[in-house]
């Protein structure tokens, strides 16, 4: 059976661009353990740094009082800071350099706390680079646009290394309902599923334009979805 991937990862070239962008700079990408912490649980935070971010210090600036975390080169200006330590080194052939994993632990919090944090990296004499850089999503979408318009792939990676992106997590005891744990979910992109009601697709030369899928069209295909074994529909 042939496995097909559509969109931004539809070709080997686009997959390679995605890989290089993700493993080149500083990426956190919400890597937390546990991902959904309970009250009283410490949270391990992980960061990857690649060949374009030769750093020897990684800091996580954080707050728990609904304010924005601020800091520079490991010194907090608002909130607190933890320093991360090297946890592993891997060779990345596609970027031809080492990929370093950093880890640190944020302290346990009480129920209802929102932890907001930024991640900065630096070395002696260099500017501080913040996660997530490069902007992997923007870089790959820009390359995919060029591919589908039959244009040359753009060079370089998008994103500003000095942009201080904020991440957050909520400490609570919320649990997903039992029916969601047992469901087989069928995800439908409404506009690309079925026009329905005897209508035809709208012809367009732009992938971002609407092409005519409707909720009515989905209702006409409920038997098909059920035959697949799905018992829940997720619309987007």
N, C-alpha and C positions, 0 to 999 in steps of 0.2 A: 504494500500500500504506500502511495506517495504522500508524504507529509507536507502540506502547503502552509506557508506563513505569509500573511498579507501585510501591506502597509510598510511601516518604517523598518521592518526586518525581513523584507521579502527577497532580498538577494544577499549573496555572500559579501559583496562590497559594503552594503549597508550594515550587516552584522559586524563586520570588521571595524567600521567607523564607530559603531556603538560601543564595542569592546574597548577600543583605544581611548575614546572620550571618558568612559567610566573609570578606567584604570590609569589615567594620566595625572590627575591632579589630586584633589581632596574630596573624598566622598564619604558621607555618613549614611544618607538614605534611610533614616529612621531605624538603624540597626540597634535595637534595644533587646535586652534579655532580663526579665520577661518583657514581651512587647506590650502587654496590657497589665501593668503592675497593680497588685492589691495593696491596700493600706499596710504599712509596716514592711514592705518588700524593698530591698535595695535594687537598683537597676544598673546593670552593666551596659556601658555604652561603647560602641566600636566605630572606628574610623579607618579608612584606607587612604594611604598617600602613595602617589606614583612618581614617575620619572620627572615630571614637570614641577614637582613640589618637593624639592630636596630640603627636608626640615629635620630638626632635632628636638623640637618641642611641640606638643599638642595640648591645648587647654580647652576646657568646657566651662563657659561662663553661664551661670543659671540663676533663676529667681523662683520664688514660690509665693510671691505676694501680688501677682497679677501685673507687675511692672515688667519693663523690657530689660533683659540682661545686657550689660555693657562692660567692656574691658578691653585691654590691649596688652599683648605679649605676656599673658599670664597674670596680669594685675587687674583685679576687678574694680570697676568704677561704679557699678550698681549690681548688687547681688553678691554671689559667691563664685568661687572657681575651684575646679579640680584639674590636676595635671594627669594626662594619660601616659601610659608606659607602653613600650614596644612589646607586642604579644606574638609576633611571627613575621617572617620574611619569605616571600615567594618570588620566583623569577617569572617575569612577564615577557614572553618571547615577542609578542606583537608590538609592544612598546620598547622592547629591548632595554629592559632595566628592572630594578627590584620594586616590588609592591610590598609596602610595610603595613602591617596591621597594628593598630594602637587600641588599648582598652583602658577604661577607667570605671569607677563605680560611683554613681550618684546615691546619696543617702536615702533611707526610707522616709516616706511622707505619710501624713494623715489623710483620711478619706476626704475627697472633695478638692484636694490640692491640684492646681495646674502648674506643672513644671515647665518653664520656658527656658530655652538654652540656645547658645551659639557655640560654634566650634571654630577655633582659630589655630593656625599652625605657622611656625616661623623657624628661622635659623639665625645665627649671628650675622648681623649686617644686612638682612633681607627684610622686605615688607611682610606683614602678616597676611596669610592667605586663609580665606574662610570657606568652609563647606557650605553648599555643594558646588564645587568648581572643578572642571567646566560644567556648563549646563548641558547635561547629556540629552535631555528631551529636545531642547531647542536645536542642538547640533545635529541630531539624527533626523529630526523633521525637516531641517534645512537641506540636508543631503537627500532625503527622500523626495522633496519637492523638485530638486534638480534632476533626480533620476526619472521621475514620472513626466517631466517636461523635456526629457532627452537633452539636458544641458550638462556640461562638465561638473563634476563634484566640486563644491567649494573647498578651499583649503582652510586649515585652522579649525579652532574649536570656539564655540560661542560661550559667553558668560564673562563676568567681571570677577577676578579673584579677590577683590576687596569688598564685594557685596556681603553684608553681614546677615545672612539668612537666619531666620528664627525657626526652631523646631519646638515641639511641645508634646506633652502627654498628660493625661488626666488620671489621677489615682482614685479608683472607685471599686465597687463590688458588683457592678453591672454584669449580667451574663446574657448571652444570646438565648432566645427561647428554644425550647426543645424541638419544636417543629422545624426551626431553621437548621438545627444540627442534623436532622434526619432527611432534609429535603434534597432532591436532585433538581438543581436550578438550571434553567435554560435562559441564557442571556440574549436579549434581542435588541439590536440597534434599530429602532422603529423605522427611521427613514430609509433603511436599506433592506427591509425584510419583505414586504409585500404591499403594493398599492391598494389592492382590494376593490370591491364594488365594480368590477369590470374595467377599472382604469389601467392604463399602461404607464410604464416608467417615464419620467421626464428625462429627455436627452440633454446632456450637458457635457461640456468639455473641461469643466473645473471640478475636481474631486471634492471641493468644499461646498459645492452647491447642493441644494435639496434635490432629491430625485423621486420623491413621491410616496414613500412608505407611510402607512397610516395605522392607527389603532384598529380601524375597521378591517384592514388587511390582516392584522394579527388574529382577530376573532375568527376569520375564515380558515385559519390554519391551526386552530386549537387541537383538532383531531391528529394532525401531523405531529405536533409537539407531544401529545400524549403517547402516541405510538413510539416515540423515541425513549419513553420511560420517564420523562420529566414530569414533576408534579407542582413545580413553582416556576413562575416567569419573572425575570428581572428586566425591566424596560429601561433603556437609556437612549 
